[in-house]
Amino acid sequence: MSGLNDDALTELRETFDSCDLNGDGFISPEEFHALLIKLDGDVSREECLLDFDVADTEGDGMNASVLPLMSVASLVGFGSVVAALPAFATARDWVLGIEGGPLVGLAVATNVLAALTGSASGGLTIALGALGDTYMEIASTHGIDPGLMHRVAVIGAGTLDSLPHNGAVVTLLAVCGATHKSSYLDIVVAGIIGPIIALTAVILLGSLFGSF
């Protein structure tokens, strides 16, 4: 903690104490998950554990937990703020008007929302919460299997969520001692380009053969 002044240390301690629900001086995965649920309302346990396990190098849930706690919590909070902005309604209306068919529109919607929130689960939750009923009606009208729509939505949310402001990306680079400049291109290839290729294949196959 060298380099932090007294005020910064006090703020970190208060943040830590607010998450340490049982007061044992450690932050467990359950306590970390509870914090993210409080901030965002819908963060999967798997997403939480990914950040926690990567950062908790000592296995004690204490010292190493401060970094993911601060980075992920602040970025999840950012996603919630974005969803509350008036401009979000404009973005929602835009994705509903995209041409190319319901599958393409849904894929773009989840991609855009995941990018705005920096969270796959956050983007998917917002997308389905705001657009789910509309896309179910579209699927019924066009005879599209809801299971296929679900696959497209889930894969779409796992693409542009890996932009530089994503909590998992920030935590991973910090824990590894890397920087966005030196390592983010590798993340783009593995976490964005690869999933987009897979998403395109699913949309093409789904359009040709239906659900599979």
N, C-alpha and C positions, 0 to 999 in steps of 0.2 A: 504494500500500500504506500510505498515511498513516493513522494511527490504530491501527495494529496494534503490539502490544508485541513485544519480542524473542522471547518464547516462541511467540507466534502465528506470527511470521515463520519461526521455525525449523521449526515444524510444517508450514507451507505448503511450505517448501523440501524437507523430507523427503518429503512427499507427492508433490511434483513429481518429485523424483529417483527415487522408486520407480516412477514411470510412464515416465520417460525411459529406456527400456530400452537404447538405444544410446549414451546419455551425451552427446548432441550439444547439449544445452541447449534442445531443442525437443520438443514432444509432437505426434507425428503422429496422423492418424486411426487408423492401425493400432494404435498404442500405447494410445490411448484406448479403442478397442474391446477390446483384450486385457484392460485393467483391468476393464471392465464384464463381460466373459465370466468373469473370475476371481471377481467378486463374486456374479454372478447365475446364471451357467451357461448362459444362453440369452438373449442380447440381440442382436437383429438388427443387421446392419451398417447398414441403412437408418436405423433409429432412432438409432443412435450418430452417424451422419454428420449427421443433422438437427440435433442439439444442437451438434455440433462446428462445422458450417458457419455456424450462426447466431451463435455466440459468437466465432469466430476472425476478428474484423473486420480484423485486420492481415495475415491470410494467412500468418502465420509459425508458427502452432501453439504460441506461447510464452506471452506475457503474458495473452492473452485466454482461454487454455485453463484457467486456474486456476478460474474461476467455474463453468463446466459440469462440470469434473472433480470439484469438491467437492460441488456440488448433486446432480448425477445419480448419482454413485457412492454417496452417502449414502442417497439415496432408493431406489435399486435394492437396496441392502443392507437397507433397511427392509422391502422386499417379501419378501426371503428370510427375514427373521426372522418376519414374519407367517405365512408358510407353515409354519414349524416349530412354531408355537404349538398347544397342545392344542385351543384354541377353534376352530382352523381345521377340525378334523375335524367339529365340530358344524355349522359353516357348510356343509361339503361334504354332510353328511347331509341338511341342510335343503333345499338346492337340488335334491337327487335326489328329494325328496318333493313338489316343486311340481306342482300340477295345471295342466292346460291343454295337455298333450301334450309330446312329446319336444323339439320345436323351441322351445317357450316355456321349458321347463326348461333347455335348453342355453343359450339367450339370457340368461336370468337368471343362470345359473351363471357365464358368462364376464363378464357385467357386474359381478357382485358381486366376483369374484376380481380383475378389473382395477382395481376401485375400492379394494380392500384393499391391493393391491400398488402402486398408482399407476403401473402399467405395462401397456400393451396386450400386449406380447410376454411379459412376466412372467405376467400373468393368464391368457393363452391357454396358455402352457406348463404352468402349474400345473393349469389346468382339464382340458386334454387328458391330462396325465400322470396325474391322479388319477381322472378321470371318463371318459376316452376309450374304454376297453374297454367300460364300462357302457353308454355311449351308442351305441356300435357295435352292441351286442347289441339295444338297444331299437330302433335303426334297422332292423335285420334283421327283428325281430319285427313291426314296423309297416309294413314295405315302404318305408321312406324312403331315398331316394338319399343315400349318404354325402357326395356332392358338395354337396348342399343343406345337410346338417349342417355341413359345413366352412364354407360361406358364412355361415351364421348364427353360428357360433362366432367367425369372424374379425371380422365386423361388430360383434358383441356386445362383443368385447374392445376395440373402438375407440370406445366411448361413455363410460362412467364412468371410463375411465383418465385423463380430463382433469380430475379433481378438483384442488383447490388444491395438494395435496402432490405432484402429478405433476412429475417432473424437468424435462420439456420446458416445462411451464407456468412453473415457477419460473425456469428459465433465460431463457425468452423475455421475461418481464416484467422481469427484472433487466437484460438487455441493452438493452431498449427504454426503460429508465428509468421504467417504469410500476409500478403497484402492483395487488395483488389488488382493493383497494377500487375503484379507478378503471377497471379494464379487465377484470376477470374475468367480468363479465356478458356481454361480447362473446364471450369464449371459450366460455362456456356455450352460447350460441346457435349458434355455428359448430361447436364440437367435441363437444357433448353432445346438444342438442335435435335438430339436423339428422340426425346418425347414428341416433338413436333412431327418428325418423320413417322413415328408410330401412330400419332393422332390422324395424320393424313391417310395412312393405310387403312385405319379402322373406318374412317368416313367413306373412303372409296369402296371398301368391301361391303360395308353396311348399305351403301346406296345401291350396290349391284345385287347383293344376295340377301339383304335383310339382316336380322339379328343372327349372331353366330356365337 
